């Protein structure tokens, strides 16, 4: 953050964002290309259905374990909101609001 309170976008950040974008696109297009050439079994299709959730947990769990009370409360609030409403927007807003409430009070 710079002196005016806004984030600065430097060339290294732009390169990192471009690289991550390229890798994400490559993985998605590669997956579509691969599965257009072969017929996956139902077991394989079912298995791939769990990959996004397990990758998300693998990314979030270590961070959450070391982050502190505000993040833990936010994660629980977001998970509860997602479970009850099935709305990503509501879960995100509630999780962020819970974090903010802990930070501020």
N, C-alpha and C positions, 0 to 999 in steps of 0.2 A: 504494500500500500504506500502510496506517495504522500507528500505533505498535505495535499488537498483532500485526502480521504478516499481517493479513487484508486482502483487497481491499475497497475501499469502493465501494458502488454508489450513485452520485449521479444526480440527475435527468437530466443531459445524457447519461449513458451509457444510461439507460433509454430516452430518446427516440431515441437512435441505434439501439439494438437493435430498438425497435418499428418504426422507419422501414425498417431493413433487412429485417425480417420482412415488413412490408407490401409492399415492392417485390419480394421473392422470391415471395411468394404471388401477386401481380399477374402477374408474368412466367409463372409456372407455369400459373395458371388461364387467362391470355390465350393461351398456347400451345395448351392443350387446346381452348379455344374456337375458335381459328383453324383448327386441323387437324380439328375436327369439322365444319367448314363447307366444307372443300376436300379434295381428294384429292392429296396431294403425290406427285411422281414418285419413282421409286426413287433417282435421282441425288440429289435433295434430301434424301431420308431418309438416304442414306449420308453425305451431307455433314454433316447434323445429328448424326450419330453421333460425329463428331470434335470437336464444339464443346466439350463439358465438359473434355476433356483439354487442348485448346488454351487455354481460359480459365484452367485451373488453372496451366498453365505460365506464362502471361502474368502471373499474380499472384505466383507463387513465384520465378521467375527473377530479377527485379530485386532482390527482398529477399535472396535467397540470394547474389547477387553482392556485396552490400555487408555481409553479416552476419558473416563471420569463419569461422575454422577449425572451431569446434565445430558450427556450423550446417551447414557443408559436409559434415563427417563424418556428422552425423545424417541428412542428406538422402541421402547415398550408402548408408548402412546401411538406411534405410527403403526406398529404391528396390530394393536387392538383396533385402531380405526380401520385399517385395511380389512381385518377379519370381519368387522361389523358392517362396513359400508361397501366394500369391494371397489372403492374409488381411490385411485392413486393420488389425485389432487387433494382429497380430504385427508388422506393419510400423511401426505407430505406436509400440508399446512399444520395439522395437529402435532406432528413430530417436531417441526421447527418451532411451533408455538410453545411446546413443552420445554424445549431446550432454552428458548429465550426467557421463559418464566424462571427457570432455575438460575440462569446467568444473572438476571436482573434482580432477583429477590433472594 
